[in-house]
């Protein structure tokens, strides 16, 4: 059995949606969540969905029964660090054979509290008796769904970095393909053991190219057909204010409601998960975004690494393809 945490949050939900494309894999997946609502369709399609409180020892122990491998994601709740530590500890005590932790490229930063959460869980996983793999994704293309409302209204794209700072964003589907390669065999059944070549490795997952704020705008102009869009270096506090107030945006709220209906009826035949904004960002999520951009700006640490394409033997999707697929979401209102 493969246990995947955070099934009610964007990353965990996307991983399960991706693996559920293979019908025979669904019965081998157990989804862990706090909010069962986004996971109803998983249960309807044969995935074992367990609603738990992450601090509840009995519920977690029951969820770990029969589990061989765990994909651990760090959520966006305010006490996510304590939750992840306890899940990891319970998995080790329950005899889970291996843990794949989906960390963050900024885990190496010592100056940003939200990024240090990832480093702490990495240390716990590495020091366990389980086989382990650490995946460190870069900025995920799908995070930009949260900026669509601003571009629609103001025809500007605000980020808290100068227009010449480079980032190497990766598409959510490429992260999911890496995980698929690690946990499923050629027949799309769960592997009994992770491959020896991967055990004990730390992989940095980036997209195929570096992009600057200026290049992001060029891609947006090209894909939306609006040539007057501009990049706007913006203070972190202003980005925080915008993201915190998305919950009051009636257009964004309408989008989320429509997406929730689509999630409920998803057939898992394609990659629909990569077109979803999924949820209003939490305070912890916003802090992680801002700490990432501050870390990149101050350290120039966003560097393209081919680990994802080497593992999957497939090219990674570019940010340009993300904007092409989601161009209608970013088109300014007229």
N, C-alpha and C positions, 0 to 999 in steps of 0.2 A: 504494500500500500504506500502511496505517495501522499504526504500531508503538505498542503500549501496554506500558509497563514495569510491573513489580510485579504480574504476573498471578497470582502465588502469595500475594499479600497482599490484605487485605479490599477496599481501595479499587480497586486495579487489577482484581481479580477481578470486582468488582461492575460496573465499567465495561464489561468484555468481556462479561459475562453479559447486560447490558442491550442492548448493540449486537447481540449474537448472537440476539436475538429476531427479527431480520430475516435470513432465511436467505441472501439474496443478498449481505448485508454480510459474512458470515463469511469468505468466500474473500478478502476484502480486508483482513483483520485479521491482524497478526502479534503474538503474545503473547510477552513476554520474561519469563523466570522463572529463579530459582535452583533451586527445588524443583519438579520436574515433576509430582509426585503430585496436587496440587489442580487441575492443568490438563489431566489426561488426557481429561476429557469435552470440553473445548474442541477438542482434536485429533480426537477421534472425530466431532465435528460439523462439521469442515471448517476450523477456525481453524489457522493456521500457528503452532505453538508452538515456541519456541526456548529451550532451557535453556542458560544462559550463566553464566560467572563475570564479574561486572561489572568486574573489574579486568583481564580478559583481552582485550588489544587485537584479536587475530585473531577471536575469537568475536564480539565486538561489531561489528567491521567487516563480518563476514558477515551478521549480523543486520540491519544497516543497508542492505544492498543492495536497491535498488528501492523504498525507503521515501520517500514524499512528505511525510507528516505524522507527527508523534510526539506522543503524550500522555504526558507525564512525570509520574510520581508519586514522592513521596519515601517510601521504605519505612520499616520499623521496625527494621532491623538496626542494630547499634552503629556501623557505619561507613557509614551511609546517605548522609552528606554527600559523602564521597569517591566513592561509587558514582554518585550523581546527577551530580556534576560531570563525571565521566569519560564517562558516557553522553551528557550534553549536548555535551561537547567532540567526541566521536566522531560524533555526529549532524551537527554543524556541518561537520566535515571531510568527511563522506560526502555532503554536498549535500542534506540534508533541507530541504524548502522551508519548513516551519512547525513550531513547537513550541507546544503548549498545556500549560502547567505548572499542575497542580493543587496550589496552594500552601496557605496557612493564613491565616485572618484575623489571627492573632497575629504574622504576619511583620513587622508594624510595631513590635513591642516590641523595645527595645534592652537589656532587663534579663533576658531569659530565654534561656539558651543553646540549648535545643531548638527554640524558635521562630525563633531567628536562623538556623538551618539553612535554613529556607524563604526568608529574606531573601537569603541568599548565592546560592541557586540562582536566585531571581528576578533578581538583578543579572546573573548569567551569561547568562540567557535574553534579558534586555532588551538587553544589550550585544553580542548575536550579530548576524550578518547575516541571520538567518532572520526570516520573519514570525512574530509571537508573540502569544499571549493569555495573561494570568495570571488564574486563577480562585482566589479566596480563600474557601473554605467556612468557615462557622462550625462550632461543635460539631455533630457528626453524630448524629442520633437513634440510629442503630444502635450507637453506642458504649455506650449504656445497657444493651445485652444483657449486658455484663460485670458489671452491678450486680444482675442478676436473682437470682443465687444468694444474695446477701446479703439481699435483700428476702424471698425464700422462707424463709430460716432465722430472721431476726430481726424481720421486720415493720417494718423501718426503712429509710429511704433516705438513705445517707450521701453528702454532697458537701463538699468543702473550701471552702465559701463560706457566708456568712450566708443566712438564709432569705428575705431581701428583695433579694438580688443577682439582677439580670436577665440572662438569656442568650437568644439567638435561634436555637435549634437548627434545622438543616435536615435533611430526610430524604435518605438516600443516593440514592433514586430520582430526586429532583429535581436533584441534581448530575449524575446520569447523563443526564437529559433535556436539561440544558443542553449537555452534550458532544455528545449526539445531534444537537441543533439546529445545532451548530457544524460537525460533520464529515460529516453525511449530507445528501443532497439529498431532494427530495420523493419520489423513487422508492426511497429508502433505500440509495442507492449512495454511495460515498465521493466527496466533492467534489474537484475538481481543484485548487481554490484556496479558501482561507478568504475569507469575505466581507470586503470592504474596511472596512465599518463596524465590524467586530470587531477587526481587526488593530491591535495596539498598545494594546489596552484592558486595564485591570485591573478585574475584576468581583468584588464582594463577594457571596457567596451565603449568604443567610440564610433562615430559615423565615418564615412569615407573621406571627408574633407573638412578643413578648417573654414569657418565663415566669420566675417566681421559684421557689425551692425549695418554698415553700408551695403554689404553684399546681401544681407537679409532683405533689405528694402528693395534692392534690384530684383530679387526673386519674387517678392510680393507684387511689385509693379508688373512684372512680366506675367505672372499667373492670374492676377485679378483684372488686368487690363487698365488699371488706374495708374497713370504715370506720375501723379502729383503726391503720392504717398512719401512721407519723409521719416527718417530715423530720428529719434529724440532722446539723447542722453539725459537721464532723469535721476533725481535724487532717490535714494532707497526709501526714504520716508514717504515720498509721493507714490512709488510703486506699491508700498505696503497699504497706503490709504486706498488706492484703486482696488487692489485685490480684496481687502477687507470689506469694501462696499459693493462687491459683486452681488452679494445676497440681496441688495436692494434694487438691482437691475432687472426690470420686468422682462426685458428681452432675453437676457441670459437665463432667467428663471424658466421662461417658456421653452428655451432650448433644452434645458436639463429635463424638464417634464417629458418632452418629446423623446429624448434619448432614453429615459427610463422605460418608456413604452416599448421602444425598440429592443432594449436589453431583455425585457421580459419575453419577447418573441424571437430572440436570436436563435438561428439554426446552427451557428458555428461553422458554416460552410466557407466563409471567407475570413476577412480580417476587419470586420466591422468595429472591433474594439479600438482600433487605432484612429477612428474618426470621432471618438467621444471625449467631451470635456469631463464627464462623469459626475463631478460634484463641486460644490463651493469649496474653495481652498480653506483649510484650517489655519489658525495662527502658527502652529508648528510648521506646517507646510510652507507658509509664506516666509517664515524665518529661514528655513532651509534654502529656499530659492535665493533670498537676498544674501545669505552667507556664501552660497556658491558663487554668485557674481562678484562679490567682494574679494573672495579668494582668487578667482581667475584674474581679476583686474590687478590685484597687488602682486601676484606671483607668476602670472603668465603660464599657469600650469595646465592649461587645456591643450593637450598634444594628441594628435591622431595616432592611434595604435591599432594594428590590424588583427587583434586577437579574435574579434567576433567573426570576421570573414574566414580566418584560419580554422576556427572550430567548426563552422557550418559548411565551409567550402562554397559559400555563396557570397555575392557582393552585397554590401549593406545599402539600404535605401538612403538617398540623399535628402537633405532638408528641402531642396527644390521639389522633390516628388511629394513630400508632405504638403507643401503649399499648393501644388497642383491638385492633389486629392481633396483638399479642403478649401479651395479658392472661394467658393460661395460664402463660407463663414467669415471671410476677411474683407469681402467687398464692401466699400463704404455705402451707406444708405443715401439714396437720392430722393 
